[in-house]
């Protein structure tokens, strides 16, 4: 049994037990009031948000990119130039189960980042201020460098370098995978946290109520007290020291170019809208598909063209997430003698061949990957010539578009592609599980078409013999 004990002045001990908002007849607004007046239970320090002052703005009206009104429960600004968006949910709210609440807070962050500075500051201060400098001077009277903090706020909001917090009285287990998947994505600029703030009452009573973050009883449920899942590698390292010299402030706040991950996120946005998801959630779902696909049986590929000691399927990319060179998926063999990629093909900058559905969310693709020694060996080889001719002849009947990219100035590392629009793969699949099944079905279809003629097997056998 686990409980909390309060010792009175006379030495008597009172046991307190954990409750839920619903059990106490309380609503999300009650927890919102607590956090607005006393943000301490959000344990911002444990989220690495160290500050002396924090201003809380509740129920401020924002506009989404589509013009809809959005009202985050709380927006917090710290004296270090951090922005925290807080959405409060109670356990009994079905939106807390996963996708809905994650989509909601991501949408809030996107709307906040897209709002012009004047409009955003006016919304936060109810018209008192027109700029970040004005807000910092009016609401943080103890700042020694208000303009430097204002500049941090301007840059971080513009780049969506925000902290998103889902605050709840208890985190359901179904929230875990959605938070973990969304937060680990290399395409996201924000940090996603879940903070569980539990109401406590004396055993057998419903009042008074104490509010406290509760440490996890088990680590199997995404750190029940505070769940911190950071994006990796995209946000610049920021050192926030109150007395930074100007040159350090300028270096920390220097604009960064839009990277390929953000371009890829923009590329899938049309498909996400078609599916009723945000681009961030679709990215998270694709990542989940790829990681699950690592455990699928791809032995036919290894048997046809793999080396005996090949390690099998793996995820490329700097962060091991499968995103590299404008494509997002997995390689079915470690060694490129040859290897086969299956997954999303989103950007053409490296492969030099535009996706079929470039304006509609990108393609699902199988791409043959060849190491240099195989490139020179396969050029003009009868087996390779037969493979190209067969794919050119048979791909359309199997539902695929064939691309022989080399004659079009393509990348010699990736000479052959089978593609179809991603929206065609997922069309009519209403759940993540159904879409994963479609993903695997499409991958197997393309692999079968590639291998059925035995040309790559013959080419690989000839290479071994040389």
Secondary structure, 3 states (H helix, E strand, C coil): CCCEEEECCCCCEEEEEECCCCCCCCCHHHHHHHHHHCHHHHCCCCCCCCCCCEEEEEEEEEECCCCCEEEEEEEEEECCCCEEEEEEECCCCHHHHCHHHHHHHHHHHHHHHHCCHHHHHHHHHCCCCCCHHHHHHHHCCCCCCHHHHHHHHHHHHHCCCCEEEEEECCCCCCHHHHHHHHHCCCCCCCEEEEEEEEEEEECCCCCCCEEEECCCCCCCCCCCCEEEECCCCCCCCCCCCCCCCHHHHHHHCCCCCCCHHHHHHHHHHHHHHHHCCCHHHHHHHHHHHHHHHCCCCCHHHHHHHCCCCCCCCECCCCCCCCEECCEEEEECCCCCEEEEEEEEECCCCCCCCCCCCCCCCCEEEEEEEECHHHHHHHCCCHHHHHHHHHHHHHCHHHCCEEEECHHHCCCCCCCEEEEEEHHHHHCCCCCHHHHHHHHHHHHHHHHHHHHCCCHHHHHHHHHHHC
